[in-house]
Amino acid sequence: MAKFYEGFFFENWQEEVVKISLDEVFAFMPFLWTKEGSNINCVSKRAVSADENFRFTLECMKNLKR
């Protein structure tokens, strides 16, 4: 599993992960799947609620279908 996710571990991720609550996830900007976001250590990140992230993902998916 570590090999699969190795490109998504940012510097000091273990220290950062313990600071967020169990119902939060990290949001990255620019998105990690973009050229600009391809280096996880060079993007902005913040903790957001998992619910907020899920709703945002659904909204993005809906807009892609248009």
C-alpha positions as CSV (number, residue, x, y, z in Angstrom):
1,M,0.0,0.0,0.0
2,A,2.9,2.4,0.8
3,K,4.3,1.8,-2.7
4,F,0.9,2.7,-4.3
5,Y,0.6,5.9,-2.4
6,E,4.3,6.9,-2.3
7,G,3.7,9.9,-4.6
8,F,1.1,11.3,-2.3
9,F,3.1,11.5,0.9
10,F,4.1,15.1,1.6
11,E,7.0,16.2,3.7
12,N,6.2,15.8,7.4
13,W,2.9,14.1,6.6
14,Q,2.9,12.0,9.7
15,E,3.1,15.1,12.0
16,E,0.4,16.9,10.0
17,V,-2.0,14.0,9.9
18,V,-2.2,13.6,13.7
19,K,-3.2,17.3,13.9
20,I,-6.5,16.9,12.0
21,S,-9.6,15.2,13.3
22,L,-11.0,11.9,12.1
23,D,-13.7,13.6,10.1
24,E,-11.2,15.8,8.1
25,V,-9.1,15.3,5.0
26,F,-6.5,17.5,3.3
27,A,-7.5,19.6,0.3
28,F,-4.7,20.5,-2.1
29,M,-4.5,23.4,-4.4
30,P,-3.7,23.2,-7.2
31,F,-5.2,19.8,-7.6
32,L,-2.7,17.0,-7.4
33,W,-3.8,15.6,-10.8
34,T,-2.8,18.8,-12.6
35,K,0.6,19.6,-14.0
36,E,1.0,22.5,-11.6
37,G,0.0,20.2,-8.7
38,S,2.3,17.3,-9.6
39,N,4.7,18.0,-6.8
40,I,2.8,17.5,-3.6
41,N,5.5,19.4,-1.6
42,C,4.9,22.5,-3.7
43,V,1.1,22.9,-3.3
44,S,-1.0,24.6,-0.8
45,K,-2.9,22.2,1.6
46,R,-5.5,22.7,4.3
47,A,-7.7,20.5,6.4
48,V,-11.4,20.4,5.4
49,S,-14.3,18.3,6.6
50,A,-14.6,15.0,4.8
51,D,-18.2,16.0,4.1
52,E,-17.2,19.3,2.5
53,N,-14.6,17.4,0.3
54,F,-17.1,14.8,-0.7
55,R,-19.7,17.4,-1.7
56,F,-17.1,19.3,-3.7
57,T,-16.1,16.2,-5.5
58,L,-19.7,15.4,-6.4
59,E,-20.2,18.9,-7.7
60,C,-17.0,18.7,-9.8
61,M,-18.2,15.4,-11.2
62,K,-21.6,16.8,-12.1
63,N,-19.9,19.7,-13.9
64,L,-17.6,17.4,-15.9
65,K,-20.7,15.6,-17.3
66,R,-22.0,18.8,-18.9
